[in-house]
Amino acid sequence: MSNDRAYVCNVEGAVCDDSAYLLGTRSKEEDHAAGELSLIGGTVDAETDDDVLQTTVRREIREETTVEVGEMVAGEVVVPSTAAKQLTVR
C-alpha cells in the first residue's frame, strides 16, 4: 500500500440476520483495539469503482469471513464530536 495518499478511508459493515450480528475479533498485534470485538471492515482502495464504500465493505467482509453480503441498507450518518463522519451499513 502506498503511503503517499492525502487521506485514508476505512469502512465497516454490520452484518445482521434477524437479531444476530457478525463480529470479528481484532488481532492482538493491531495498534488500535487489539484483541477487541469489532465490525468487519478495511481500507478503501484507490482503484475501486463508483460504489466505492459498498464495494469495499463487500470485499472486506468476503475476505475476512467468506460471507457474501446480500442487500445493503445504508444507515444514518453519525457525526461524533471529533467531526469525523462514519457511515454505518447494516
PyMOL Python script that loads the backbone (N, CA, C, O; Angstrom):
from pymol import cmd

cmd.read_pdbstr("""\
ATOM      1  N   MET A   1       0.854  -1.183   0.000  1.00  0.00           N
ATOM      2  CA  MET A   1       0.000   0.000   0.000  1.00  0.00           C
ATOM      3  C   MET A   1       0.884   1.225   0.000  1.00  0.00           C
ATOM      4  O   MET A   1       1.844   1.298   0.767  1.00  0.00           O
ATOM      5  N   SER A   2       0.579   2.175  -0.838  1.00  0.00           N
ATOM      6  CA  SER A   2       1.341   3.409  -0.928  1.00  0.00           C
ATOM      7  C   SER A   2       1.004   4.330   0.225  1.00  0.00           C
ATOM      8  O   SER A   2      -0.157   4.436   0.620  1.00  0.00           O
ATOM      9  N   ASN A   3       2.009   4.997   0.768  1.00  0.00           N
ATOM     10  CA  ASN A   3       1.794   5.930   1.879  1.00  0.00           C
ATOM     11  C   ASN A   3       1.716   7.372   1.413  1.00  0.00           C
ATOM     12  O   ASN A   3       1.743   8.280   2.244  1.00  0.00           O
ATOM     13  N   ASP A   4       1.620   7.615   0.103  1.00  0.00           N
ATOM     14  CA  ASP A   4       1.615   8.976  -0.399  1.00  0.00           C
ATOM     15  C   ASP A   4       0.219   9.554  -0.608  1.00  0.00           C
ATOM     16  O   ASP A   4       0.072  10.595  -1.249  1.00  0.00           O
ATOM     17  N   ARG A   5      -0.800   8.897  -0.080  1.00  0.00           N
ATOM     18  CA  ARG A   5      -2.170   9.398  -0.199  1.00  0.00           C
ATOM     19  C   ARG A   5      -2.421  10.491   0.834  1.00  0.00           C
ATOM     20  O   ARG A   5      -1.890  10.440   1.944  1.00  0.00           O
ATOM     21  N   ALA A   6      -3.229  11.472   0.464  1.00  0.00           N
ATOM     22  CA  ALA A   6      -3.556  12.551   1.385  1.00  0.00           C
ATOM     23  C   ALA A   6      -4.515  12.081   2.480  1.00  0.00           C
ATOM     24  O   ALA A   6      -4.445  12.557   3.613  1.00  0.00           O
ATOM     25  N   TYR A   7      -5.411  11.149   2.143  1.00  0.00           N
ATOM     26  CA  TYR A   7      -6.402  10.665   3.089  1.00  0.00           C
ATOM     27  C   TYR A   7      -6.511   9.149   3.000  1.00  0.00           C
ATOM     28  O   TYR A   7      -6.293   8.561   1.941  1.00  0.00           O
ATOM     29  N   VAL A   8      -6.847   8.526   4.115  1.00  0.00           N
ATOM     30  CA  VAL A   8      -7.138   7.100   4.143  1.00  0.00           C
ATOM     31  C   VAL A   8      -8.578   6.959   4.614  1.00  0.00           C
ATOM     32  O   VAL A   8      -8.959   7.542   5.629  1.00  0.00           O
ATOM     33  N   CYS A   9      -9.373   6.194   3.890  1.00  0.00           N
ATOM     34  CA  CYS A   9     -10.773   5.994   4.246  1.00  0.00           C
ATOM     35  C   CYS A   9     -10.979   4.541   4.641  1.00  0.00           C
ATOM     36  O   CYS A   9     -10.686   3.635   3.861  1.00  0.00           O
ATOM     37  N   ASN A  10     -11.476   4.318   5.836  1.00  0.00           N
ATOM     38  CA  ASN A  10     -11.799   2.980   6.315  1.00  0.00           C
ATOM     39  C   ASN A  10     -13.310   2.840   6.411  1.00  0.00           C
ATOM     40  O   ASN A  10     -14.011   3.799   6.735  1.00  0.00           O
ATOM     41  N   VAL A  11     -13.807   1.648   6.128  1.00  0.00           N
ATOM     42  CA  VAL A  11     -15.241   1.363   6.239  1.00  0.00           C
ATOM     43  C   VAL A  11     -15.439   0.125   7.096  1.00  0.00           C
ATOM     44  O   VAL A  11     -14.553  -0.723   7.198  1.00  0.00           O
ATOM     45  N   GLU A  12     -16.609   0.031   7.709  1.00  0.00           N
ATOM     46  CA  GLU A  12     -17.005  -1.147   8.473  1.00  0.00           C
ATOM     47  C   GLU A  12     -18.444  -1.467   8.132  1.00  0.00           C
ATOM     48  O   GLU A  12     -19.234  -0.570   7.838  1.00  0.00           O
ATOM     49  N   GLY A  13     -18.783  -2.736   8.171  1.00  0.00           N
ATOM     50  CA  GLY A  13     -20.150  -3.150   7.885  1.00  0.00           C
ATOM     51  C   GLY A  13     -20.707  -4.006   9.001  1.00  0.00           C
ATOM     52  O   GLY A  13     -20.033  -4.904   9.505  1.00  0.00           O
ATOM     53  N   ALA A  14     -21.935  -3.725   9.382  1.00  0.00           N
ATOM     54  CA  ALA A  14     -22.641  -4.541  10.373  1.00  0.00           C
ATOM     55  C   ALA A  14     -23.484  -5.545   9.604  1.00  0.00           C
ATOM     56  O   ALA A  14     -24.446  -5.165   8.936  1.00  0.00           O
ATOM     57  N   VAL A  15     -23.134  -6.821   9.691  1.00  0.00           N
ATOM     58  CA  VAL A  15     -23.863  -7.881   9.004  1.00  0.00           C
ATOM     59  C   VAL A  15     -24.846  -8.479  10.000  1.00  0.00           C
ATOM     60  O   VAL A  15     -24.455  -8.948  11.069  1.00  0.00           O
ATOM     61  N   CYS A  16     -26.149  -8.458   9.635  1.00  0.00           N
ATOM     62  CA  CYS A  16     -27.144  -8.990  10.557  1.00  0.00           C
ATOM     63  C   CYS A  16     -28.099  -9.934   9.837  1.00  0.00           C
ATOM     64  O   CYS A  16     -28.347  -9.827   8.636  1.00  0.00           O
ATOM     65  N   ASP A  17     -28.615 -10.854  10.624  1.00  0.00           N
ATOM     66  CA  ASP A  17     -29.616 -11.808  10.166  1.00  0.00           C
ATOM     67  C   ASP A  17     -30.630 -11.895  11.294  1.00  0.00           C
ATOM     68  O   ASP A  17     -30.366 -12.514  12.325  1.00  0.00           O
ATOM     69  N   ASP A  18     -31.783 -11.280  11.104  1.00  0.00           N
ATOM     70  CA  ASP A  18     -32.781 -11.126  12.161  1.00  0.00           C
ATOM     71  C   ASP A  18     -32.154 -10.359  13.327  1.00  0.00           C
ATOM     72  O   ASP A  18     -31.895  -9.164  13.188  1.00  0.00           O
ATOM     73  N   SER A  19     -31.905 -10.992  14.455  1.00  0.00           N
ATOM     74  CA  SER A  19     -31.355 -10.263  15.607  1.00  0.00           C
ATOM     75  C   SER A  19     -29.903 -10.646  15.895  1.00  0.00           C
ATOM     76  O   SER A  19     -29.355 -10.241  16.920  1.00  0.00           O
ATOM     77  N   ALA A  20     -29.270 -11.420  15.005  1.00  0.00           N
ATOM     78  CA  ALA A  20     -27.879 -11.828  15.210  1.00  0.00           C
ATOM     79  C   ALA A  20     -26.949 -10.967  14.358  1.00  0.00           C
ATOM     80  O   ALA A  20     -27.249 -10.685  13.198  1.00  0.00           O
ATOM     81  N   TYR A  21     -25.829 -10.554  14.931  1.00  0.00           N
ATOM     82  CA  TYR A  21     -24.850  -9.731  14.234  1.00  0.00           C
ATOM     83  C   TYR A  21     -23.518 -10.466  14.140  1.00  0.00           C
ATOM     84  O   TYR A  21     -23.143 -11.204  15.051  1.00  0.00           O
ATOM     85  N   LEU A  22     -22.808 -10.260  13.036  1.00  0.00           N
ATOM     86  CA  LEU A  22     -21.500 -10.850  12.823  1.00  0.00           C
ATOM     87  C   LEU A  22     -20.424  -9.879  13.290  1.00  0.00           C
ATOM     88  O   LEU A  22     -20.339  -8.754  12.797  1.00  0.00           O
ATOM     89  N   LEU A  23     -19.598 -10.318  14.246  1.00  0.00           N
ATOM     90  CA  LEU A  23     -18.488  -9.507  14.733  1.00  0.00           C
ATOM     91  C   LEU A  23     -17.198 -10.295  14.553  1.00  0.00           C
ATOM     92  O   LEU A  23     -17.207 -11.525  14.500  1.00  0.00           O
ATOM     93  N   GLY A  24     -16.103  -9.579  14.462  1.00  0.00           N
ATOM     94  CA  GLY A  24     -14.795 -10.217  14.380  1.00  0.00           C
ATOM     95  C   GLY A  24     -13.977  -9.838  15.600  1.00  0.00           C
ATOM     96  O   GLY A  24     -14.285  -8.862  16.284  1.00  0.00           O
ATOM     97  N   THR A  25     -12.946 -10.601  15.869  1.00  0.00           N
ATOM     98  CA  THR A  25     -12.009 -10.263  16.941  1.00  0.00           C
ATOM     99  C   THR A  25     -10.752  -9.713  16.285  1.00  0.00           C
ATOM    100  O   THR A  25     -10.134 -10.379  15.455  1.00  0.00           O
ATOM    101  N   ARG A  26     -10.377  -8.500  16.659  1.00  0.00           N
ATOM    102  CA  ARG A  26      -9.180  -7.883  16.090  1.00  0.00           C
ATOM    103  C   ARG A  26      -7.935  -8.633  16.549  1.00  0.00           C
ATOM    104  O   ARG A  26      -7.893  -9.156  17.663  1.00  0.00           O
ATOM    105  N   SER A  27      -6.941  -8.681  15.704  1.00  0.00           N
ATOM    106  CA  SER A  27      -5.682  -9.349  16.021  1.00  0.00           C
ATOM    107  C   SER A  27      -5.038  -8.706  17.242  1.00  0.00           C
ATOM    108  O   SER A  27      -5.145  -7.495  17.440  1.00  0.00           O
ATOM    109  N   LYS A  28      -4.384  -9.498  18.045  1.00  0.00           N
ATOM    110  CA  LYS A  28      -3.676  -8.983  19.221  1.00  0.00           C
ATOM    111  C   LYS A  28      -2.480  -8.120  18.818  1.00  0.00           C
ATOM    112  O   LYS A  28      -1.941  -7.387  19.647  1.00  0.00           O
ATOM    113  N   GLU A  29      -2.060  -8.203  17.547  1.00  0.00           N
ATOM    114  CA  GLU A  29      -0.944  -7.399  17.051  1.00  0.00           C
ATOM    115  C   GLU A  29      -1.368  -6.031  16.520  1.00  0.00           C
ATOM    116  O   GLU A  29      -0.511  -5.227  16.151  1.00  0.00           O
ATOM    117  N   GLU A  30      -2.675  -5.750  16.474  1.00  0.00           N
ATOM    118  CA  GLU A  30      -3.161  -4.465  15.961  1.00  0.00           C
ATOM    119  C   GLU A  30      -2.725  -3.319  16.874  1.00  0.00           C
ATOM    120  O   GLU A  30      -2.610  -3.485  18.089  1.00  0.00           O
ATOM    121  N   ASP A  31      -2.487  -2.160  16.272  1.00  0.00           N
ATOM    122  CA  ASP A  31      -2.147  -0.967  17.056  1.00  0.00           C
ATOM    123  C   ASP A  31      -3.364  -0.416  17.789  1.00  0.00           C
ATOM    124  O   ASP A  31      -3.249   0.100  18.901  1.00  0.00           O
ATOM    125  N   HIS A  32      -4.533  -0.529  17.158  1.00  0.00           N
ATOM    126  CA  HIS A  32      -5.760   0.033  17.732  1.00  0.00           C
ATOM    127  C   HIS A  32      -6.697  -1.097  18.171  1.00  0.00           C
ATOM    128  O   HIS A  32      -6.996  -1.988  17.375  1.00  0.00           O
ATOM    129  N   ALA A  33      -7.151  -1.075  19.395  1.00  0.00           N
ATOM    130  CA  ALA A  33      -8.157  -2.005  19.931  1.00  0.00           C
ATOM    131  C   ALA A  33      -7.760  -3.475  19.746  1.00  0.00           C
ATOM    132  O   ALA A  33      -8.591  -4.301  19.368  1.00  0.00           O
ATOM    133  N   ALA A  34      -6.511  -3.790  20.007  1.00  0.00           N
ATOM    134  CA  ALA A  34      -6.014  -5.161  19.851  1.00  0.00           C
ATOM    135  C   ALA A  34      -6.829  -6.145  20.688  1.00  0.00           C
ATOM    136  O   ALA A  34      -7.075  -5.911  21.871  1.00  0.00           O
ATOM    137  N   GLY A  35      -7.249  -7.258  20.058  1.00  0.00           N
ATOM    138  CA  GLY A  35      -7.981  -8.304  20.749  1.00  0.00           C
ATOM    139  C   GLY A  35      -9.437  -7.995  21.037  1.00  0.00           C
ATOM    140  O   GLY A  35     -10.120  -8.816  21.650  1.00  0.00           O
ATOM    141  N   GLU A  36      -9.932  -6.852  20.622  1.00  0.00           N
ATOM    142  CA  GLU A  36     -11.319  -6.451  20.887  1.00  0.00           C
ATOM    143  C   GLU A  36     -12.255  -6.934  19.785  1.00  0.00           C
ATOM    144  O   GLU A  36     -11.825  -7.190  18.660  1.00  0.00           O
ATOM    145  N   LEU A  37     -13.546  -7.055  20.122  1.00  0.00           N
ATOM    146  CA  LEU A  37     -14.572  -7.350  19.120  1.00  0.00           C
ATOM    147  C   LEU A  37     -14.772  -6.119  18.249  1.00  0.00           C
ATOM    148  O   LEU A  37     -14.664  -4.990  18.725  1.00  0.00           O
ATOM    149  N   SER A  38     -15.066  -6.341  16.973  1.00  0.00           N
ATOM    150  CA  SER A  38     -15.299  -5.202  16.081  1.00  0.00           C
ATOM    151  C   SER A  38     -16.174  -5.623  14.915  1.00  0.00           C
ATOM    152  O   SER A  38     -16.352  -6.810  14.642  1.00  0.00           O
ATOM    153  N   LEU A  39     -16.713  -4.625  14.236  1.00  0.00           N
ATOM    154  CA  LEU A  39     -17.380  -4.873  12.970  1.00  0.00           C
ATOM    155  C   LEU A  39     -16.304  -5.226  11.952  1.00  0.00           C
ATOM    156  O   LEU A  39     -15.122  -4.963  12.174  1.00  0.00           O
ATOM    157  N   ILE A  40     -16.711  -5.819  10.843  1.00  0.00           N
ATOM    158  CA  ILE A  40     -15.773  -6.207   9.798  1.00  0.00           C
ATOM    159  C   ILE A  40     -15.583  -5.026   8.857  1.00  0.00           C
ATOM    160  O   ILE A  40     -16.556  -4.376   8.474  1.00  0.00           O
ATOM    161  N   GLY A  41     -14.355  -4.748   8.485  1.00  0.00           N
ATOM    162  CA  GLY A  41     -14.111  -3.631   7.580  1.00  0.00           C
ATOM    163  C   GLY A  41     -12.670  -3.541   7.156  1.00  0.00           C
ATOM    164  O   GLY A  41     -11.864  -4.424   7.447  1.00  0.00           O
ATOM    165  N   GLY A  42     -12.352  -2.466   6.465  1.00  0.00           N
ATOM    166  CA  GLY A  42     -10.993  -2.267   5.993  1.00  0.00           C
ATOM    167  C   GLY A  42     -10.844  -0.961   5.252  1.00  0.00           C
ATOM    168  O   GLY A  42     -11.704  -0.083   5.323  1.00  0.00           O
ATOM    169  N   THR A  43      -9.743  -0.846   4.544  1.00  0.00           N
ATOM    170  CA  THR A  43      -9.368   0.391   3.868  1.00  0.00           C
ATOM    171  C   THR A  43      -9.850   0.400   2.420  1.00  0.00           C
ATOM    172  O   THR A  43      -9.753  -0.601   1.710  1.00  0.00           O
ATOM    173  N   VAL A  44     -10.370   1.548   1.998  1.00  0.00           N
ATOM    174  CA  VAL A  44     -10.825   1.741   0.621  1.00  0.00           C
ATOM    175  C   VAL A  44      -9.614   1.770  -0.297  1.00  0.00           C
ATOM    176  O   VAL A  44      -8.630   2.451  -0.012  1.00  0.00           O
ATOM    177  N   ASP A  45      -9.686   1.024  -1.408  1.00  0.00           N
ATOM    178  CA  ASP A  45      -8.633   1.038  -2.423  1.00  0.00           C
ATOM    179  C   ASP A  45      -8.896   2.164  -3.407  1.00  0.00           C
ATOM    180  O   ASP A  45     -10.045   2.434  -3.756  1.00  0.00           O
ATOM    181  N   ALA A  46      -7.844   2.815  -3.850  1.00  0.00           N
ATOM    182  CA  ALA A  46      -7.974   3.917  -4.816  1.00  0.00           C
ATOM    183  C   ALA A  46      -8.554   3.429  -6.147  1.00  0.00           C
ATOM    184  O   ALA A  46      -9.184   4.211  -6.858  1.00  0.00           O
ATOM    185  N   GLU A  47      -8.357   2.174  -6.493  1.00  0.00           N
ATOM    186  CA  GLU A  47      -8.792   1.640  -7.781  1.00  0.00           C
ATOM    187  C   GLU A  47     -10.235   1.135  -7.773  1.00  0.00           C
ATOM    188  O   GLU A  47     -10.701   0.621  -8.790  1.00  0.00           O
ATOM    189  N   THR A  48     -10.949   1.266  -6.667  1.00  0.00           N
ATOM    190  CA  THR A  48     -12.306   0.739  -6.559  1.00  0.00           C
ATOM    191  C   THR A  48     -13.266   1.539  -7.443  1.00  0.00           C
ATOM    192  O   THR A  48     -13.025   2.713  -7.724  1.00  0.00           O
ATOM    193  N   ASP A  49     -14.360   0.895  -7.881  1.00  0.00           N
ATOM    194  CA  ASP A  49     -15.324   1.513  -8.794  1.00  0.00           C
ATOM    195  C   ASP A  49     -16.139   2.636  -8.150  1.00  0.00           C
ATOM    196  O   ASP A  49     -15.817   3.096  -7.054  1.00  0.00           O
ATOM    197  N   ASP A  50     -17.195   3.071  -8.838  1.00  0.00           N
ATOM    198  CA  ASP A  50     -18.013   4.199  -8.387  1.00  0.00           C
ATOM    199  C   ASP A  50     -18.710   3.969  -7.054  1.00  0.00           C
ATOM    200  O   ASP A  50     -18.890   4.916  -6.288  1.00  0.00           O
ATOM    201  N   ASP A  51     -19.101   2.751  -6.762  1.00  0.00           N
ATOM    202  CA  ASP A  51     -19.758   2.417  -5.492  1.00  0.00           C
ATOM    203  C   ASP A  51     -18.700   2.053  -4.460  1.00  0.00           C
ATOM    204  O   ASP A  51     -18.746   0.977  -3.865  1.00  0.00           O
ATOM    205  N   VAL A  52     -17.762   2.942  -4.255  1.00  0.00           N
ATOM    206  CA  VAL A  52     -16.537   2.638  -3.514  1.00  0.00           C
ATOM    207  C   VAL A  52     -16.784   2.118  -2.094  1.00  0.00           C
ATOM    208  O   VAL A  52     -16.112   1.178  -1.669  1.00  0.00           O
ATOM    209  N   LEU A  53     -17.720   2.698  -1.356  1.00  0.00           N
ATOM    210  CA  LEU A  53     -17.950   2.269   0.023  1.00  0.00           C
ATOM    211  C   LEU A  53     -18.583   0.877   0.072  1.00  0.00           C
ATOM    212  O   LEU A  53     -18.128   0.010   0.818  1.00  0.00           O
ATOM    213  N   GLN A  54     -19.635   0.669  -0.727  1.00  0.00           N
ATOM    214  CA  GLN A  54     -20.276  -0.654  -0.730  1.00  0.00           C
ATOM    215  C   GLN A  54     -19.346  -1.723  -1.280  1.00  0.00           C
ATOM    216  O   GLN A  54     -19.316  -2.841  -0.765  1.00  0.00           O
ATOM    217  N   THR A  55     -18.589  -1.396  -2.317  1.00  0.00           N
ATOM    218  CA  THR A  55     -17.650  -2.363  -2.887  1.00  0.00           C
ATOM    219  C   THR A  55     -16.608  -2.762  -1.850  1.00  0.00           C
ATOM    220  O   THR A  55     -16.277  -3.941  -1.718  1.00  0.00           O
ATOM    221  N   THR A  56     -16.098  -1.792  -1.122  1.00  0.00           N
ATOM    222  CA  THR A  56     -15.078  -2.071  -0.108  1.00  0.00           C
ATOM    223  C   THR A  56     -15.648  -2.899   1.036  1.00  0.00           C
ATOM    224  O   THR A  56     -15.007  -3.850   1.483  1.00  0.00           O
ATOM    225  N   VAL A  57     -16.838  -2.558   1.517  1.00  0.00           N
ATOM    226  CA  VAL A  57     -17.452  -3.322   2.605  1.00  0.00           C
ATOM    227  C   VAL A  57     -17.687  -4.760   2.169  1.00  0.00           C
ATOM    228  O   VAL A  57     -17.377  -5.688   2.916  1.00  0.00           O
ATOM    229  N   ARG A  58     -18.228  -4.959   0.976  1.00  0.00           N
ATOM    230  CA  ARG A  58     -18.466  -6.310   0.473  1.00  0.00           C
ATOM    231  C   ARG A  58     -17.154  -7.100   0.374  1.00  0.00           C
ATOM    232  O   ARG A  58     -17.092  -8.256   0.792  1.00  0.00           O
ATOM    233  N   ARG A  59     -16.112  -6.477  -0.177  1.00  0.00           N
ATOM    234  CA  ARG A  59     -14.824  -7.153  -0.340  1.00  0.00           C
ATOM    235  C   ARG A  59     -14.223  -7.536   1.008  1.00  0.00           C
ATOM    236  O   ARG A  59     -13.767  -8.666   1.184  1.00  0.00           O
ATOM    237  N   GLU A  60     -14.218  -6.610   1.955  1.00  0.00           N
ATOM    238  CA  GLU A  60     -13.619  -6.870   3.267  1.00  0.00           C
ATOM    239  C   GLU A  60     -14.359  -7.979   4.014  1.00  0.00           C
ATOM    240  O   GLU A  60     -13.730  -8.841   4.628  1.00  0.00           O
ATOM    241  N   ILE A  61     -15.686  -7.960   3.965  1.00  0.00           N
ATOM    242  CA  ILE A  61     -16.467  -8.999   4.649  1.00  0.00           C
ATOM    243  C   ILE A  61     -16.198 -10.357   4.000  1.00  0.00           C
ATOM    244  O   ILE A  61     -16.034 -11.359   4.696  1.00  0.00           O
ATOM    245  N   ARG A  62     -16.154 -10.391   2.669  1.00  0.00           N
ATOM    246  CA  ARG A  62     -15.874 -11.646   1.955  1.00  0.00           C
ATOM    247  C   ARG A  62     -14.460 -12.149   2.277  1.00  0.00           C
ATOM    248  O   ARG A  62     -14.272 -13.337   2.538  1.00  0.00           O
ATOM    249  N   GLU A  63     -13.469 -11.253   2.261  1.00  0.00           N
ATOM    250  CA  GLU A  63     -12.084 -11.661   2.523  1.00  0.00           C
ATOM    251  C   GLU A  63     -11.879 -12.146   3.957  1.00  0.00           C
ATOM    252  O   GLU A  63     -11.152 -13.113   4.189  1.00  0.00           O
ATOM    253  N   GLU A  64     -12.513 -11.482   4.912  1.00  0.00           N
ATOM    254  CA  GLU A  64     -12.263 -11.806   6.311  1.00  0.00           C
ATOM    255  C   GLU A  64     -13.153 -12.916   6.861  1.00  0.00           C
ATOM    256  O   GLU A  64     -12.803 -13.543   7.861  1.00  0.00           O
ATOM    257  N   THR A  65     -14.312 -13.172   6.219  1.00  0.00           N
ATOM    258  CA  THR A  65     -15.251 -14.144   6.787  1.00  0.00           C
ATOM    259  C   THR A  65     -15.777 -15.167   5.788  1.00  0.00           C
ATOM    260  O   THR A  65     -16.403 -16.140   6.208  1.00  0.00           O
ATOM    261  N   THR A  66     -15.559 -15.000   4.518  1.00  0.00           N
ATOM    262  CA  THR A  66     -16.120 -15.779   3.406  1.00  0.00           C
ATOM    263  C   THR A  66     -17.633 -15.607   3.260  1.00  0.00           C
ATOM    264  O   THR A  66     -18.258 -16.339   2.493  1.00  0.00           O
ATOM    265  N   VAL A  67     -18.225 -14.666   3.970  1.00  0.00           N
ATOM    266  CA  VAL A  67     -19.659 -14.377   3.861  1.00  0.00           C
ATOM    267  C   VAL A  67     -19.888 -13.438   2.676  1.00  0.00           C
ATOM    268  O   VAL A  67     -19.208 -12.421   2.542  1.00  0.00           O
ATOM    269  N   GLU A  68     -20.849 -13.785   1.818  1.00  0.00           N
ATOM    270  CA  GLU A  68     -21.247 -12.914   0.716  1.00  0.00           C
ATOM    271  C   GLU A  68     -22.400 -12.040   1.195  1.00  0.00           C
ATOM    272  O   GLU A  68     -23.421 -12.558   1.649  1.00  0.00           O
ATOM    273  N   VAL A  69     -22.252 -10.743   1.099  1.00  0.00           N
ATOM    274  CA  VAL A  69     -23.259  -9.797   1.574  1.00  0.00           C
ATOM    275  C   VAL A  69     -24.400  -9.710   0.573  1.00  0.00           C
ATOM    276  O   VAL A  69     -24.177  -9.583  -0.631  1.00  0.00           O
ATOM    277  N   GLY A  70     -25.629  -9.778   1.085  1.00  0.00           N
ATOM    278  CA  GLY A  70     -26.812  -9.625   0.246  1.00  0.00           C
ATOM    279  C   GLY A  70     -27.195  -8.160   0.128  1.00  0.00           C
ATOM    280  O   GLY A  70     -26.355  -7.312  -0.173  1.00  0.00           O
ATOM    281  N   GLU A  71     -28.465  -7.866   0.365  1.00  0.00           N
ATOM    282  CA  GLU A  71     -28.965  -6.487   0.272  1.00  0.00           C
ATOM    283  C   GLU A  71     -28.267  -5.605   1.302  1.00  0.00           C
ATOM    284  O   GLU A  71     -28.079  -5.998   2.454  1.00  0.00           O
ATOM    285  N   MET A  72     -27.889  -4.411   0.868  1.00  0.00           N
ATOM    286  CA  MET A  72     -27.254  -3.462   1.785  1.00  0.00           C
ATOM    287  C   MET A  72     -28.186  -2.278   1.981  1.00  0.00           C
ATOM    288  O   MET A  72     -28.723  -1.726   1.021  1.00  0.00           O
ATOM    289  N   VAL A  73     -28.370  -1.899   3.235  1.00  0.00           N
ATOM    290  CA  VAL A  73     -29.222  -0.764   3.586  1.00  0.00           C
ATOM    291  C   VAL A  73     -28.358   0.256   4.300  1.00  0.00           C
ATOM    292  O   VAL A  73     -27.806  -0.031   5.363  1.00  0.00           O
ATOM    293  N   ALA A  74     -28.236   1.431   3.733  1.00  0.00           N
ATOM    294  CA  ALA A  74     -27.409   2.463   4.363  1.00  0.00           C
ATOM    295  C   ALA A  74     -28.119   2.994   5.594  1.00  0.00           C
ATOM    296  O   ALA A  74     -29.304   3.326   5.549  1.00  0.00           O
ATOM    297  N   GLY A  75     -27.390   3.070   6.680  1.00  0.00           N
ATOM    298  CA  GLY A  75     -27.919   3.607   7.924  1.00  0.00           C
ATOM    299  C   GLY A  75     -27.674   5.094   8.022  1.00  0.00           C
ATOM    300  O   GLY A  75     -27.338   5.751   7.036  1.00  0.00           O
ATOM    301  N   GLU A  76     -27.844   5.611   9.205  1.00  0.00           N
ATOM    302  CA  GLU A  76     -27.666   7.044   9.376  1.00  0.00           C
ATOM    303  C   GLU A  76     -26.191   7.415   9.426  1.00  0.00           C
ATOM    304  O   GLU A  76     -25.346   6.608   9.813  1.00  0.00           O
ATOM    305  N   VAL A  77     -25.901   8.632   9.033  1.00  0.00           N
ATOM    306  CA  VAL A  77     -24.538   9.150   9.121  1.00  0.00           C
ATOM    307  C   VAL A  77     -24.392   9.794  10.482  1.00  0.00           C
ATOM    308  O   VAL A  77     -25.172  10.677  10.838  1.00  0.00           O
ATOM    309  N   VAL A  78     -23.407   9.365  11.244  1.00  0.00           N
ATOM    310  CA  VAL A  78     -23.170   9.864  12.595  1.00  0.00           C
ATOM    311  C   VAL A  78     -21.981  10.799  12.560  1.00  0.00           C
ATOM    312  O   VAL A  78     -20.928  10.444  12.030  1.00  0.00           O
ATOM    313  N   VAL A  79     -22.133  11.986  13.116  1.00  0.00           N
ATOM    314  CA  VAL A  79     -21.021  12.924  13.194  1.00  0.00           C
ATOM    315  C   VAL A  79     -20.671  13.101  14.663  1.00  0.00           C
ATOM    316  O   VAL A  79     -21.302  13.898  15.357  1.00  0.00           O
ATOM    317  N   PRO A  80     -19.663  12.361  15.151  1.00  0.00           N
ATOM    318  CA  PRO A  80     -19.278  12.487  16.555  1.00  0.00           C
ATOM    319  C   PRO A  80     -18.596  13.826  16.819  1.00  0.00           C
ATOM    320  O   PRO A  80     -18.352  14.599  15.892  1.00  0.00           O
ATOM    321  N   SER A  81     -18.295  14.090  18.066  1.00  0.00           N
ATOM    322  CA  SER A  81     -17.715  15.375  18.444  1.00  0.00           C
ATOM    323  C   SER A  81     -16.377  15.638  17.767  1.00  0.00           C
ATOM    324  O   SER A  81     -15.951  16.790  17.677  1.00  0.00           O
ATOM    325  N   THR A  82     -15.709  14.596  17.292  1.00  0.00           N
ATOM    326  CA  THR A  82     -14.430  14.783  16.600  1.00  0.00           C
ATOM    327  C   THR A  82     -14.631  15.271  15.171  1.00  0.00           C
ATOM    328  O   THR A  82     -13.658  15.551  14.470  1.00  0.00           O
ATOM    329  N   ALA A  83     -15.868  15.373  14.739  1.00  0.00           N
ATOM    330  CA  ALA A  83     -16.253  15.818  13.398  1.00  0.00           C
ATOM    331  C   ALA A  83     -15.879  14.827  12.316  1.00  0.00           C
ATOM    332  O   ALA A  83     -15.948  15.168  11.135  1.00  0.00           O
ATOM    333  N   ALA A  84     -15.486  13.611  12.672  1.00  0.00           N
ATOM    334  CA  ALA A  84     -15.235  12.569  11.672  1.00  0.00           C
ATOM    335  C   ALA A  84     -16.568  11.945  11.303  1.00  0.00           C
ATOM    336  O   ALA A  84     -17.398  11.696  12.178  1.00  0.00           O
ATOM    337  N   LYS A  85     -16.783  11.691  10.034  1.00  0.00           N
ATOM    338  CA  LYS A  85     -18.057  11.094   9.587  1.00  0.00           C
ATOM    339  C   LYS A  85     -17.911   9.598   9.491  1.00  0.00           C
ATOM    340  O   LYS A  85     -16.883   9.090   9.044  1.00  0.00           O
ATOM    341  N   GLN A  86     -18.936   8.897   9.910  1.00  0.00           N
ATOM    342  CA  GLN A  86     -18.949   7.434   9.885  1.00  0.00           C
ATOM    343  C   GLN A  86     -20.249   7.002   9.234  1.00  0.00           C
ATOM    344  O   GLN A  86     -21.325   7.426   9.656  1.00  0.00           O
ATOM    345  N   LEU A  87     -20.162   6.159   8.208  1.00  0.00           N
ATOM    346  CA  LEU A  87     -21.350   5.613   7.562  1.00  0.00           C
ATOM    347  C   LEU A  87     -21.550   4.203   8.055  1.00  0.00           C
ATOM    348  O   LEU A  87     -20.684   3.348   7.872  1.00  0.00           O
ATOM    349  N   THR A  88     -22.680   3.953   8.675  1.00  0.00           N
ATOM    350  CA  THR A  88     -22.983   2.626   9.179  1.00  0.00           C
ATOM    351  C   THR A  88     -23.824   1.897   8.142  1.00  0.00           C
ATOM    352  O   THR A  88     -24.849   2.411   7.694  1.00  0.00           O
ATOM    353  N   VAL A  89     -23.397   0.713   7.767  1.00  0.00           N
ATOM    354  CA  VAL A  89     -24.141  -0.108   6.813  1.00  0.00           C
ATOM    355  C   VAL A  89     -24.564  -1.357   7.539  1.00  0.00           C
ATOM    356  O   VAL A  89     -23.737  -2.024   8.162  1.00  0.00           O
ATOM    357  N   ARG A  90     -25.857  -1.691   7.470  1.00  0.00           N
ATOM    358  CA  ARG A  90     -26.302  -2.918   8.128  1.00  0.00           C
ATOM    359  C   ARG A  90     -27.010  -3.793   7.145  1.00  0.00           C
ATOM    360  O   ARG A  90     -27.464  -4.880   7.501  1.00  0.00           O
TER     361      ARG A  90
END
""", "prot")
cmd.dss("prot")
cmd.show_as("cartoon", "prot")
cmd.util.cbc("prot")
cmd.orient("prot")
